[in-house]
């Protein structure tokens, strides 16, 4: 593996370092090894797979809030229209 210097702080990095251990900057010369490709992060049970499971309840909540707002403000709009037509 080749050794490079960090573009941010200048410390030495190898091709297998994804981030600089000193400053945390991304390594532009990063080459994933076999262990990185077959690790648990590439499977469906990784860290980010649970985030997609939380979206449907959020959508249901948005629809519920919309329905509640329509139920609350629809009569107010009708009453406003009636009052305005009576004033004329």
N, C-alpha and C positions, 0 to 999 in steps of 0.2 A: 504494500500500500504506500501511496505517495504521501508526503507530508507537505501541507500548505500552511500559510499563515492566515489568520482570521482577518477579514476585510474591515472589521470594526475595531478590534483592539490589538491585533498583530500577534496574538499567541499562536502556538503551533497546533494544527489540527491534522488528523489523518483522514483518509477518504471515508472511513467508517463512522466518523463522528458527525451526527446529524446537526448538532448545535455546538457552539463553542462552550467549553466547560467554564471559562472565565467570565464571559459577558453574556452568553446565551444567544448570540446572533446565529442565524442559519448558515450552515456551511454550503457554499456554492458548489463545492466539489464532492458532495456527499454521494456515495454509492452504497445502496443497501446490500447487506450481506444475506446469505441464505437464511439465517436465523431470523432476520427482520421480516422476510417475506412469508415465513411459515408460522410466525408467532400468533398469539391469541388476538392481536389487534386486527388481523386480516379475516377473522371468522365473524359470523353474525352475532356472536355473544359478546362483542367488544363494548367499549365504553359508549360509543355513539349510537348503538342500536336501540338502547332504551329511550333515547330522546324522541325517536319517531313514534313510539308507542304512546307518548303523552299528547300528541296532536289531536286525535279524535275527541277526547273530553273537552279540549279547549274549543273546538268547533261547536260542540254541543252547547257549551256555555254561551258562546256568542249568539247562537240561534235563540237560546232561552232568553237572554237579555233583550234581544230584538223583539221577541214576541211580547215580553212584559212591557217594554216601552210602547209598542203599538197599542196594546190593550189600555194602557194608562192615558196616552195622549190622543187617541182617536175620539173619545167622548169630549175631550177638551176642545178639539178642533170643531166638532159639530156644534157645541154650545157657543163657541166664539162666532161661528157663521150665523147661527140663529140670532144672537144678540146684535150683531152688526146689521142683519137684514131688518130687524125690528126698529132700529134707530133711524133707518132711512125712511 
